[in-house]
Amino acid sequence: MQENLGERRIIEIIRECLELMPDMYPPFGDDVSAVDIGNGLLAVIKTDMLVASTDVPPQMTLRQAARKAVVMNISDLAAKGVKPLAVLASLGLPRSLGEEQIRQIGLGLNEGAREYGAYVLGGDTNEAPDIIIDCHVLGVCRKETLITRSGAKPGDILATTGTFGKTAAGLRIFLQGLTAPEQIAKPLRESVLMPKARLKEGLAMAETGGVSASIDSSDGLAWSIYELSRASGVGFTIEKLPIAEEAEKFAELHNLDPKELCLYGGEEYELVVAVKPEKWRMVESAVESVGGRLIRIGVATPDRRLLLKWRGEAIPIEPRGWEHFKS
């Protein structure tokens, strides 16, 4: 049964059946795939699927859902420092959808692409029992600027492009009916309905050559750190938990564990990066120059353990987060 296997084991099984392209770069299992097109250039490809019943809360409009389907693909390109150029969208649609509902999906696809400078070129449509929006995004970059998951070294600085916990709290508002004062609840709801890809930040960091490893955090902060650890062969110690102020206040209101919201929520499209310490100021300045911020949260270690320093204790970080067929 798929619920026993989990998404990651299913991917491993499929991977075992494939004959891999020689000299793949980045290697199989990174955020994106790529093909060497000569002259030092890579054609970078990403595909990610949104299914209404598992990925769309009831309060999200079709337009917002279609936009999100594009944004979550672009976020993975952002993690690699790749500018998106074109989008293809394959749609599985129930026959019960009306013309205006179809139009809202089209508007959302266009909105998501144009927000980041890309265009929707076409795709495919088919009948399906649920709404499925499967996007494929193409970008091009110089081979030397693409950032993989596997380059982190002990001593590198662990950082993020933003705070965590808002989407985990926002989903509790939507799915569990929890409440909060509007000044807290509004940004929590918006984090779920209108996610942002950190493309400007990713492109700026890639140009510095100062980022040794990078990943999109859509599966949660803890799982993202685990993936960087596994790919790079290092551990990480979080010295400063990057929890959003609104999420922390929400946790206080409902007696929730703020660490749980911050580490294990998922659906946040921040970038989690390892930065070469001698180039920290250069990378930080590059991010600030495009209107972003880089939050220093920890350090890479040689022992491959994942730890959180919390109120005088060193707490193990569990390698878990959002996973289809399990979460």
Contacts in CASP RR format, 6 or more apart in sequence:
PFRMAT RR
TARGET T0000
AUTHOR 0000-0000-0000
METHOD contacts of the structure
MODEL  1
MQENLGERRIIEIIRECLELMPDMYPPFGDDVSAVDIGNGLLAVIKTDML
VASTDVPPQMTLRQAARKAVVMNISDLAAKGVKPLAVLASLGLPRSLGEE
QIRQIGLGLNEGAREYGAYVLGGDTNEAPDIIIDCHVLGVCRKETLITRS
GAKPGDILATTGTFGKTAAGLRIFLQGLTAPEQIAKPLRESVLMPKARLK
EGLAMAETGGVSASIDSSDGLAWSIYELSRASGVGFTIEKLPIAEEAEKF
AELHNLDPKELCLYGGEEYELVVAVKPEKWRMVESAVESVGGRLIRIGVA
TPDRRLLLKWRGEAIPIEPRGWEHFKS
2 10 0 8 1.000
2 325 0 8 1.000
3 325 0 8 1.000
3 326 0 8 1.000
5 13 0 8 1.000
5 325 0 8 1.000
6 323 0 8 1.000
6 324 0 8 1.000
6 325 0 8 1.000
6 326 0 8 1.000
7 323 0 8 1.000
7 324 0 8 1.000
7 325 0 8 1.000
7 326 0 8 1.000
8 323 0 8 1.000
10 325 0 8 1.000
11 29 0 8 1.000
15 28 0 8 1.000
15 29 0 8 1.000
18 28 0 8 1.000
20 28 0 8 1.000
21 35 0 8 1.000
23 36 0 8 1.000
24 33 0 8 1.000
24 34 0 8 1.000
25 34 0 8 1.000
25 36 0 8 1.000
25 42 0 8 1.000
25 143 0 8 1.000
25 146 0 8 1.000
25 148 0 8 1.000
26 32 0 8 1.000
26 33 0 8 1.000
26 34 0 8 1.000
26 80 0 8 1.000
26 146 0 8 1.000
26 148 0 8 1.000
26 149 0 8 1.000
26 150 0 8 1.000
27 148 0 8 1.000
27 150 0 8 1.000
30 80 0 8 1.000
30 148 0 8 1.000
30 149 0 8 1.000
30 150 0 8 1.000
30 231 0 8 1.000
31 46 0 8 1.000
31 76 0 8 1.000
31 77 0 8 1.000
31 79 0 8 1.000
31 80 0 8 1.000
31 149 0 8 1.000
31 215 0 8 1.000
31 216 0 8 1.000
32 44 0 8 1.000
32 45 0 8 1.000
32 46 0 8 1.000
32 76 0 8 1.000
32 77 0 8 1.000
32 80 0 8 1.000
32 82 0 8 1.000
33 44 0 8 1.000
33 45 0 8 1.000
33 46 0 8 1.000
34 42 0 8 1.000
34 43 0 8 1.000
34 44 0 8 1.000
34 45 0 8 1.000
34 146 0 8 1.000
35 42 0 8 1.000
35 43 0 8 1.000
35 45 0 8 1.000
36 42 0 8 1.000
36 143 0 8 1.000
37 43 0 8 1.000
37 140 0 8 1.000
40 142 0 8 1.000
40 143 0 8 1.000
40 144 0 8 1.000
41 140 0 8 1.000
41 141 0 8 1.000
41 142 0 8 1.000
41 143 0 8 1.000
42 140 0 8 1.000
42 141 0 8 1.000
42 142 0 8 1.000
42 143 0 8 1.000
42 146 0 8 1.000
43 138 0 8 1.000
43 139 0 8 1.000
43 140 0 8 1.000
44 77 0 8 1.000
44 80 0 8 1.000
44 82 0 8 1.000
44 138 0 8 1.000
44 139 0 8 1.000
44 140 0 8 1.000
44 141 0 8 1.000
44 146 0 8 1.000
45 136 0 8 1.000
45 137 0 8 1.000
45 138 0 8 1.000
45 139 0 8 1.000
46 73 0 8 1.000
46 76 0 8 1.000
46 77 0 8 1.000
46 136 0 8 1.000
46 137 0 8 1.000
47 73 0 8 1.000
47 134 0 8 1.000
47 135 0 8 1.000
47 136 0 8 1.000
47 137 0 8 1.000
48 69 0 8 1.000
48 72 0 8 1.000
48 73 0 8 1.000
48 76 0 8 1.000
48 134 0 8 1.000
48 135 0 8 1.000
49 69 0 8 1.000
49 132 0 8 1.000
49 133 0 8 1.000
49 134 0 8 1.000
49 135 0 8 1.000
50 56 0 8 1.000
50 65 0 8 1.000
50 68 0 8 1.000
50 69 0 8 1.000
50 72 0 8 1.000
50 132 0 8 1.000
50 133 0 8 1.000
50 134 0 8 1.000
50 135 0 8 1.000
51 130 0 8 1.000
51 131 0 8 1.000
51 132 0 8 1.000
52 65 0 8 1.000
52 130 0 8 1.000
52 131 0 8 1.000
52 132 0 8 1.000
53 130 0 8 1.000
54 324 0 8 1.000
55 65 0 8 1.000
55 68 0 8 1.000
56 65 0 8 1.000
56 68 0 8 1.000
56 131 0 8 1.000
57 171 0 8 1.000
57 174 0 8 1.000
57 175 0 8 1.000
57 192 0 8 1.000
58 174 0 8 1.000
59 174 0 8 1.000
59 189 0 8 1.000
59 193 0 8 1.000
60 68 0 8 1.000
60 192 0 8 1.000
60 193 0 8 1.000
61 104 0 8 1.000
61 193 0 8 1.000
62 101 0 8 1.000
62 104 0 8 1.000
62 105 0 8 1.000
62 108 0 8 1.000
62 131 0 8 1.000
63 104 0 8 1.000
63 105 0 8 1.000
63 106 0 8 1.000
63 107 0 8 1.000
63 108 0 8 1.000
63 111 0 8 1.000
64 108 0 8 1.000
64 193 0 8 1.000
64 194 0 8 1.000
65 105 0 8 1.000
65 131 0 8 1.000
65 133 0 8 1.000
66 104 0 8 1.000
66 105 0 8 1.000
66 106 0 8 1.000
66 107 0 8 1.000
66 108 0 8 1.000
66 109 0 8 1.000
66 111 0 8 1.000
66 112 0 8 1.000
66 133 0 8 1.000
67 108 0 8 1.000
67 109 0 8 1.000
67 111 0 8 1.000
67 112 0 8 1.000
67 115 0 8 1.000
67 194 0 8 1.000
68 195 0 8 1.000
69 89 0 8 1.000
69 109 0 8 1.000
69 133 0 8 1.000
69 134 0 8 1.000
69 135 0 8 1.000
70 87 0 8 1.000
70 89 0 8 1.000
70 108 0 8 1.000
70 109 0 8 1.000
70 111 0 8 1.000
70 112 0 8 1.000
70 113 0 8 1.000
70 116 0 8 1.000
70 118 0 8 1.000
70 120 0 8 1.000
70 135 0 8 1.000
70 137 0 8 1.000
71 112 0 8 1.000
71 115 0 8 1.000
71 116 0 8 1.000
71 195 0 8 1.000
71 196 0 8 1.000
71 197 0 8 1.000
71 269 0 8 1.000
72 195 0 8 1.000
72 197 0 8 1.000
72 218 0 8 1.000
72 269 0 8 1.000
73 84 0 8 1.000
73 87 0 8 1.000
73 135 0 8 1.000
73 136 0 8 1.000
73 137 0 8 1.000
74 84 0 8 1.000
74 112 0 8 1.000
74 116 0 8 1.000
74 118 0 8 1.000
74 137 0 8 1.000
74 197 0 8 1.000
74 199 0 8 1.000
75 195 0 8 1.000
75 197 0 8 1.000
75 198 0 8 1.000
75 199 0 8 1.000
75 216 0 8 1.000
75 218 0 8 1.000
75 269 0 8 1.000
76 216 0 8 1.000
77 83 0 8 1.000
77 84 0 8 1.000
77 137 0 8 1.000
77 139 0 8 1.000
77 199 0 8 1.000
78 197 0 8 1.000
78 198 0 8 1.000
78 199 0 8 1.000
78 201 0 8 1.000
78 202 0 8 1.000
78 203 0 8 1.000
78 216 0 8 1.000
78 271 0 8 1.000
79 147 0 8 1.000
79 202 0 8 1.000
79 214 0 8 1.000
79 215 0 8 1.000
79 216 0 8 1.000
79 271 0 8 1.000
80 141 0 8 1.000
80 146 0 8 1.000
80 147 0 8 1.000
80 148 0 8 1.000
80 206 0 8 1.000
80 214 0 8 1.000
81 141 0 8 1.000
81 145 0 8 1.000
81 146 0 8 1.000
81 147 0 8 1.000
81 202 0 8 1.000
81 203 0 8 1.000
81 205 0 8 1.000
81 206 0 8 1.000
81 214 0 8 1.000
82 139 0 8 1.000
82 140 0 8 1.000
82 141 0 8 1.000
82 146 0 8 1.000
82 203 0 8 1.000
82 206 0 8 1.000
83 117 0 8 1.000
83 139 0 8 1.000
83 140 0 8 1.000
83 141 0 8 1.000
83 199 0 8 1.000
83 203 0 8 1.000
84 113 0 8 1.000
84 116 0 8 1.000
84 117 0 8 1.000
84 118 0 8 1.000
84 137 0 8 1.000
84 138 0 8 1.000
84 139 0 8 1.000
84 199 0 8 1.000
85 118 0 8 1.000
85 119 0 8 1.000
85 138 0 8 1.000
85 139 0 8 1.000
85 140 0 8 1.000
86 118 0 8 1.000
86 119 0 8 1.000
86 120 0 8 1.000
86 121 0 8 1.000
86 137 0 8 1.000
86 138 0 8 1.000
86 139 0 8 1.000
87 109 0 8 1.000
87 113 0 8 1.000
87 118 0 8 1.000
87 119 0 8 1.000
87 120 0 8 1.000
87 121 0 8 1.000
87 122 0 8 1.000
87 135 0 8 1.000
87 136 0 8 1.000
87 137 0 8 1.000
87 138 0 8 1.000
88 120 0 8 1.000
88 121 0 8 1.000
88 122 0 8 1.000
88 123 0 8 1.000
88 124 0 8 1.000
88 135 0 8 1.000
88 136 0 8 1.000
88 138 0 8 1.000
89 109 0 8 1.000
89 120 0 8 1.000
89 122 0 8 1.000
89 123 0 8 1.000
89 133 0 8 1.000
89 134 0 8 1.000
89 135 0 8 1.000
89 136 0 8 1.000
90 123 0 8 1.000
90 124 0 8 1.000
90 125 0 8 1.000
90 126 0 8 1.000
90 132 0 8 1.000
90 133 0 8 1.000
90 134 0 8 1.000
90 135 0 8 1.000
90 136 0 8 1.000
91 105 0 8 1.000
91 123 0 8 1.000
91 124 0 8 1.000
91 125 0 8 1.000
91 126 0 8 1.000
91 132 0 8 1.000
91 133 0 8 1.000
91 134 0 8 1.000
92 125 0 8 1.000
92 126 0 8 1.000
92 127 0 8 1.000
92 128 0 8 1.000
92 130 0 8 1.000
92 131 0 8 1.000
92 132 0 8 1.000
92 133 0 8 1.000
92 134 0 8 1.000
93 102 0 8 1.000
93 105 0 8 1.000
93 125 0 8 1.000
93 126 0 8 1.000
93 127 0 8 1.000
93 128 0 8 1.000
93 131 0 8 1.000
93 132 0 8 1.000
94 127 0 8 1.000
94 128 0 8 1.000
94 129 0 8 1.000
94 130 0 8 1.000
94 131 0 8 1.000
95 127 0 8 1.000
97 131 0 8 1.000
105 131 0 8 1.000
105 133 0 8 1.000
109 120 0 8 1.000
109 133 0 8 1.000
109 135 0 8 1.000
110 120 0 8 1.000
113 119 0 8 1.000
113 120 0 8 1.000
116 197 0 8 1.000
116 199 0 8 1.000
118 137 0 8 1.000
141 206 0 8 1.000
145 206 0 8 1.000
145 207 0 8 1.000
145 209 0 8 1.000
146 206 0 8 1.000
147 205 0 8 1.000
147 206 0 8 1.000
147 211 0 8 1.000
147 212 0 8 1.000
147 213 0 8 1.000
147 214 0 8 1.000
147 273 0 8 1.000
148 213 0 8 1.000
148 214 0 8 1.000
148 231 0 8 1.000
149 213 0 8 1.000
149 214 0 8 1.000
149 215 0 8 1.000
149 227 0 8 1.000
149 228 0 8 1.000
149 231 0 8 1.000
149 232 0 8 1.000
150 213 0 8 1.000
150 231 0 8 1.000
150 232 0 8 1.000
151 212 0 8 1.000
151 213 0 8 1.000
151 231 0 8 1.000
151 232 0 8 1.000
151 274 0 8 1.000
152 212 0 8 1.000
152 213 0 8 1.000
152 228 0 8 1.000
152 229 0 8 1.000
152 232 0 8 1.000
152 233 0 8 1.000
152 234 0 8 1.000
152 274 0 8 1.000
152 300 0 8 1.000
153 212 0 8 1.000
153 232 0 8 1.000
153 234 0 8 1.000
153 274 0 8 1.000
153 276 0 8 1.000
153 300 0 8 1.000
154 234 0 8 1.000
154 235 0 8 1.000
154 300 0 8 1.000
154 301 0 8 1.000
154 302 0 8 1.000
155 277 0 8 1.000
155 299 0 8 1.000
155 300 0 8 1.000
155 301 0 8 1.000
156 212 0 8 1.000
156 213 0 8 1.000
156 234 0 8 1.000
156 274 0 8 1.000
156 275 0 8 1.000
156 276 0 8 1.000
156 277 0 8 1.000
156 299 0 8 1.000
156 300 0 8 1.000
157 274 0 8 1.000
157 275 0 8 1.000
157 276 0 8 1.000
157 277 0 8 1.000
157 280 0 8 1.000
157 296 0 8 1.000
157 298 0 8 1.000
157 299 0 8 1.000
157 300 0 8 1.000
158 225 0 8 1.000
158 236 0 8 1.000
158 238 0 8 1.000
158 272 0 8 1.000
158 273 0 8 1.000
158 274 0 8 1.000
158 275 0 8 1.000
158 296 0 8 1.000
158 297 0 8 1.000
158 298 0 8 1.000
158 299 0 8 1.000
158 300 0 8 1.000
159 272 0 8 1.000
159 273 0 8 1.000
159 274 0 8 1.000
159 275 0 8 1.000
159 294 0 8 1.000
159 295 0 8 1.000
159 296 0 8 1.000
159 297 0 8 1.000
159 298 0 8 1.000
160 217 0 8 1.000
160 221 0 8 1.000
160 242 0 8 1.000
160 270 0 8 1.000
160 271 0 8 1.000
160 272 0 8 1.000
160 273 0 8 1.000
160 294 0 8 1.000
160 295 0 8 1.000
160 297 0 8 1.000
161 198 0 8 1.000
161 201 0 8 1.000
161 202 0 8 1.000
161 270 0 8 1.000
161 271 0 8 1.000
161 273 0 8 1.000
161 287 0 8 1.000
161 292 0 8 1.000
161 293 0 8 1.000
161 294 0 8 1.000
161 295 0 8 1.000
162 198 0 8 1.000
162 242 0 8 1.000
162 270 0 8 1.000
162 293 0 8 1.000
162 295 0 8 1.000
163 242 0 8 1.000
163 243 0 8 1.000
163 244 0 8 1.000
163 245 0 8 1.000
163 247 0 8 1.000
163 262 0 8 1.000
163 270 0 8 1.000
163 295 0 8 1.000
164 217 0 8 1.000
164 220 0 8 1.000
164 221 0 8 1.000
164 242 0 8 1.000
164 243 0 8 1.000
164 244 0 8 1.000
164 247 0 8 1.000
164 261 0 8 1.000
164 262 0 8 1.000
164 263 0 8 1.000
164 265 0 8 1.000
164 268 0 8 1.000
164 270 0 8 1.000
165 243 0 8 1.000
165 244 0 8 1.000
165 247 0 8 1.000
165 261 0 8 1.000
165 262 0 8 1.000
165 265 0 8 1.000
165 268 0 8 1.000
166 187 0 8 1.000
166 188 0 8 1.000
166 191 0 8 1.000
166 244 0 8 1.000
166 246 0 8 1.000
166 247 0 8 1.000
166 268 0 8 1.000
167 188 0 8 1.000
167 191 0 8 1.000
167 192 0 8 1.000
167 195 0 8 1.000
167 265 0 8 1.000
167 266 0 8 1.000
167 267 0 8 1.000
167 268 0 8 1.000
168 247 0 8 1.000
168 260 0 8 1.000
168 261 0 8 1.000
168 262 0 8 1.000
168 264 0 8 1.000
168 265 0 8 1.000
168 266 0 8 1.000
168 267 0 8 1.000
169 180 0 8 1.000
169 188 0 8 1.000
169 246 0 8 1.000
169 247 0 8 1.000
169 250 0 8 1.000
169 251 0 8 1.000
169 256 0 8 1.000
169 261 0 8 1.000
170 185 0 8 1.000
170 188 0 8 1.000
170 189 0 8 1.000
170 191 0 8 1.000
170 192 0 8 1.000
170 250 0 8 1.000
171 192 0 8 1.000
171 267 0 8 1.000
172 178 0 8 1.000
172 250 0 8 1.000
172 254 0 8 1.000
172 256 0 8 1.000
173 179 0 8 1.000
173 180 0 8 1.000
173 185 0 8 1.000
173 188 0 8 1.000
173 189 0 8 1.000
174 189 0 8 1.000
174 192 0 8 1.000
178 250 0 8 1.000
178 254 0 8 1.000
179 185 0 8 1.000
180 188 0 8 1.000
180 249 0 8 1.000
180 250 0 8 1.000
180 253 0 8 1.000
184 246 0 8 1.000
184 249 0 8 1.000
184 250 0 8 1.000
184 253 0 8 1.000
187 244 0 8 1.000
187 246 0 8 1.000
188 246 0 8 1.000
188 247 0 8 1.000
188 250 0 8 1.000
191 268 0 8 1.000
192 267 0 8 1.000
195 267 0 8 1.000
195 268 0 8 1.000
195 269 0 8 1.000
196 269 0 8 1.000
197 269 0 8 1.000
198 269 0 8 1.000
198 270 0 8 1.000
198 271 0 8 1.000
198 292 0 8 1.000
200 290 0 8 1.000
200 291 0 8 1.000
200 292 0 8 1.000
201 271 0 8 1.000
201 287 0 8 1.000
201 290 0 8 1.000
201 292 0 8 1.000
201 294 0 8 1.000
202 214 0 8 1.000
202 271 0 8 1.000
202 287 0 8 1.000
203 290 0 8 1.000
204 286 0 8 1.000
204 287 0 8 1.000
204 289 0 8 1.000
204 290 0 8 1.000
205 211 0 8 1.000
205 214 0 8 1.000
205 271 0 8 1.000
205 273 0 8 1.000
205 283 0 8 1.000
205 286 0 8 1.000
205 287 0 8 1.000
207 286 0 8 1.000
208 279 0 8 1.000
208 282 0 8 1.000
208 283 0 8 1.000
208 286 0 8 1.000
209 276 0 8 1.000
209 279 0 8 1.000
209 283 0 8 1.000
210 275 0 8 1.000
210 276 0 8 1.000
210 279 0 8 1.000
210 282 0 8 1.000
210 283 0 8 1.000
211 273 0 8 1.000
211 274 0 8 1.000
211 275 0 8 1.000
211 276 0 8 1.000
211 283 0 8 1.000
212 232 0 8 1.000
212 274 0 8 1.000
212 275 0 8 1.000
212 276 0 8 1.000
213 228 0 8 1.000
213 231 0 8 1.000
213 232 0 8 1.000
213 273 0 8 1.000
213 274 0 8 1.000
214 271 0 8 1.000
214 272 0 8 1.000
214 273 0 8 1.000
214 274 0 8 1.000
215 224 0 8 1.000
215 227 0 8 1.000
215 228 0 8 1.000
215 271 0 8 1.000
215 272 0 8 1.000
215 273 0 8 1.000
216 224 0 8 1.000
216 269 0 8 1.000
216 270 0 8 1.000
216 271 0 8 1.000
216 272 0 8 1.000
217 224 0 8 1.000
217 266 0 8 1.000
217 268 0 8 1.000
217 269 0 8 1.000
217 270 0 8 1.000
217 271 0 8 1.000
217 272 0 8 1.000
218 266 0 8 1.000
218 267 0 8 1.000
218 268 0 8 1.000
218 269 0 8 1.000
218 322 0 8 1.000
219 227 0 8 1.000
219 266 0 8 1.000
219 321 0 8 1.000
219 322 0 8 1.000
219 323 0 8 1.000
220 263 0 8 1.000
220 264 0 8 1.000
220 265 0 8 1.000
220 266 0 8 1.000
220 267 0 8 1.000
220 268 0 8 1.000
220 321 0 8 1.000
220 322 0 8 1.000
221 242 0 8 1.000
221 262 0 8 1.000
221 263 0 8 1.000
221 264 0 8 1.000
221 265 0 8 1.000
221 266 0 8 1.000
221 268 0 8 1.000
221 270 0 8 1.000
221 272 0 8 1.000
222 263 0 8 1.000
222 264 0 8 1.000
222 306 0 8 1.000
222 317 0 8 1.000
222 318 0 8 1.000
222 319 0 8 1.000
222 320 0 8 1.000
222 321 0 8 1.000
223 264 0 8 1.000
223 266 0 8 1.000
223 319 0 8 1.000
223 320 0 8 1.000
223 321 0 8 1.000
223 322 0 8 1.000
223 323 0 8 1.000
224 272 0 8 1.000
225 236 0 8 1.000
225 238 0 8 1.000
225 272 0 8 1.000
225 306 0 8 1.000
225 317 0 8 1.000
226 306 0 8 1.000
226 317 0 8 1.000
226 319 0 8 1.000
228 234 0 8 1.000
228 236 0 8 1.000
228 272 0 8 1.000
228 274 0 8 1.000
229 235 0 8 1.000
229 236 0 8 1.000
229 304 0 8 1.000
229 306 0 8 1.000
232 274 0 8 1.000
232 300 0 8 1.000
233 304 0 8 1.000
234 300 0 8 1.000
234 301 0 8 1.000
234 302 0 8 1.000
234 304 0 8 1.000
235 300 0 8 1.000
235 301 0 8 1.000
235 302 0 8 1.000
235 303 0 8 1.000
235 304 0 8 1.000
235 305 0 8 1.000
235 306 0 8 1.000
236 298 0 8 1.000
236 299 0 8 1.000
236 300 0 8 1.000
236 301 0 8 1.000
236 306 0 8 1.000
236 307 0 8 1.000
236 317 0 8 1.000
237 298 0 8 1.000
237 299 0 8 1.000
237 301 0 8 1.000
237 305 0 8 1.000
237 306 0 8 1.000
237 307 0 8 1.000
237 308 0 8 1.000
237 309 0 8 1.000
237 314 0 8 1.000
238 297 0 8 1.000
238 298 0 8 1.000
238 307 0 8 1.000
238 308 0 8 1.000
238 309 0 8 1.000
238 317 0 8 1.000
239 297 0 8 1.000
239 298 0 8 1.000
239 299 0 8 1.000
239 309 0 8 1.000
240 295 0 8 1.000
240 296 0 8 1.000
240 297 0 8 1.000
240 298 0 8 1.000
241 258 0 8 1.000
241 259 0 8 1.000
241 262 0 8 1.000
241 263 0 8 1.000
241 297 0 8 1.000
241 308 0 8 1.000
241 310 0 8 1.000
242 262 0 8 1.000
242 295 0 8 1.000
242 297 0 8 1.000
243 258 0 8 1.000
243 259 0 8 1.000
243 261 0 8 1.000
243 262 0 8 1.000
244 262 0 8 1.000
247 258 0 8 1.000
247 261 0 8 1.000
247 262 0 8 1.000
248 258 0 8 1.000
250 256 0 8 1.000
250 261 0 8 1.000
251 257 0 8 1.000
251 258 0 8 1.000
251 261 0 8 1.000
259 308 0 8 1.000
259 310 0 8 1.000
259 315 0 8 1.000
263 308 0 8 1.000
263 317 0 8 1.000
264 318 0 8 1.000
264 320 0 8 1.000
264 321 0 8 1.000
265 321 0 8 1.000
265 322 0 8 1.000
266 321 0 8 1.000
266 322 0 8 1.000
267 322 0 8 1.000
273 294 0 8 1.000
274 300 0 8 1.000
275 283 0 8 1.000
275 294 0 8 1.000
280 296 0 8 1.000
283 294 0 8 1.000
284 294 0 8 1.000
287 293 0 8 1.000
287 294 0 8 1.000
288 294 0 8 1.000
305 316 0 8 1.000
306 316 0 8 1.000
306 317 0 8 1.000
306 319 0 8 1.000
307 314 0 8 1.000
307 315 0 8 1.000
307 316 0 8 1.000
307 317 0 8 1.000
308 314 0 8 1.000
308 315 0 8 1.000
308 316 0 8 1.000
308 317 0 8 1.000
309 315 0 8 1.000
321 327 0 8 1.000
END
